[in-house]
Amino acid sequence: MSEAMVDSHVTRSGFDRKTIVDAVQRAVGTPNGILGLHEPVFAGNEIAYLEECIKSTFVSSVGPFVDRFERMLEGVTGAKRAVAVVNGTAALHACFVLAGVEPDDEVISPALTFIATTNAIAYCGAIPHFVDSSLETLGMDARALAARLDAIAQKTATGTINRETGRRIAAIAPMHTFGHPVELDEIAALAKDWNIALVEDAAESLGSTYKGHAVGSQARLAALSFNGNKIVTTGGGGAILTNDEELGRRAKHLTTTAKLPHKWAFVHDEIGFNYRLPNLNAALGCAQLEQLDGFLASKRKLAAAYQRAFAGVPGVRFSHEPKDTTSNYWLNAILLDEENAGSRDDVLAALNDAGFGARPAWTLMHKLPMFAQSPRGDLSTAEAIEHRLINLPSSASIRAHDE
Ligand SMILES: *Cc1c(COP(=O)(O)O)cnc(C)c1O
């Protein structure tokens, strides 16, 4: 092999990190500085609402923007009840508590996810139990879930247990990775068959649809995030979505210190959480939600541009929305072919050198010291995705170059 060939990393199939940089350039142009992975856009009523909020003096835990934000979320998602909370991790924690997850239970979740899904399980004193992901959806693989349940689960009078550990399996928690919805019907059917609660981590997927319905709209319990890097932001924030009125009432109660309504008395009827979203953050959220349709349109155009740019590029494919879904394309992703997995860091370096804030996938949960002992099924697809995935700049402000 000549020096030049080693240097440009051209493989026999024609894979080359330069062709990847060129494809990204075709999609978004040449950046002026660094094009971040996901930056917020404040182009609406943000300053007006924040000013209104500050002038009202209601900046903290109660105020009209919180109610308005919750009603807007119900409008956008179609869920019966939205309860705004301080962040997506808190939303997940509350969802697991509401689903009845207790200490020493197990919760089935993907190994390929952001730490928040797994931490929220641990906050309940429960143990995450990892199952594999799908190359198509990048989320929990319904067939892997079915196989794992068949291998280890057993129905008993007190619930479904893991025969190998003796622990109750209290919930199944899929996550809609980068906005791509999981195979929800199949996963919900398995949860129902095994009589296990379903909690959706929809933190990344506000605005995505599954078979024509907004993700989270059909859920008994789903969690959203409005962190600064998500499709809409409240600075920090999250929400619980539910289609069950009673659960919605419980969600509000549990996340607002479980205080009984009274003119002056401080009576709390259980150990609640101070997880309420401040009015100040909700004001920002109202202004952001007004722009959601525009953000989605812009992000879908950008995804289409990446998809066109990567069509025919050897050794790599663009991760498009799964069938029967529309993705919000929160983060665009490419997957290197198996034989090019070893070049991932070189591709990341080349993209970052060219000004594209590209990032790898998260480290898989079972490789982190806190969860190294957690039970798991086969995770070979998650491991392949971890080595082959690259996220590309995806902000709603990025104009597709080839429009
Ligand atoms: C962003 C995110 C969350 C919630 O994160 P917060 O920063 O606490 O709002 C949860 N799960 C996933 C998969 C996420 O990407």
The ligand as an SDF file (V2000), in Angstrom:
LIG
                    3D

 15 15  0  0  0  0  0  0  0  0999 V2000
  -32.3420   14.8810   26.5470 C   0  0  0  0  0  0  0  0  0  0  0  0
  -32.7490   13.5370   26.9530 C   0  0  0  0  0  0  0  0  0  0  0  0
  -33.3810   13.2760   28.1900 C   0  0  0  0  0  0  0  0  0  0  0  0
  -33.6670   14.3180   29.2220 C   0  0  0  0  0  0  0  0  0  0  0  0
  -32.6280   15.1410   29.4900 O   0  0  0  0  0  0  0  0  0  0  0  0
  -32.7150   16.4520   30.3740 P   0  0  0  0  0  0  0  0  0  0  0  0
  -31.4290   17.1290   30.0520 O   0  0  0  0  0  0  0  0  0  0  0  0
  -32.8320   16.0190   31.7790 O   0  0  0  0  0  0  0  0  0  0  0  0
  -33.9030   17.2770   29.9460 O   0  0  0  0  0  0  0  0  0  0  0  0
  -33.7940   11.9910   28.4480 C   0  0  0  0  0  0  0  0  0  0  0  0
  -33.5870   10.9920   27.5890 N   0  0  0  0  0  0  0  0  0  0  0  0
  -32.9860   11.2010   26.4010 C   0  0  0  0  0  0  0  0  0  0  0  0
  -32.8150   10.0480   25.4860 C   0  0  0  0  0  0  0  0  0  0  0  0
  -32.5330   12.4580   26.0460 C   0  0  0  0  0  0  0  0  0  0  0  0
  -31.9170   12.6510   24.8650 O   0  0  0  0  0  0  0  0  0  0  0  0
  1  2  1  0
  2  3  1  0
  2 14  2  0
  3  4  1  0
  3 10  2  0
  4  5  1  0
  5  6  1  0
  6  7  2  0
  6  8  1  0
  6  9  1  0
 10 11  1  0
 11 12  2  0
 12 13  1  0
 12 14  1  0
 14 15  1  0
M  END
$$$$
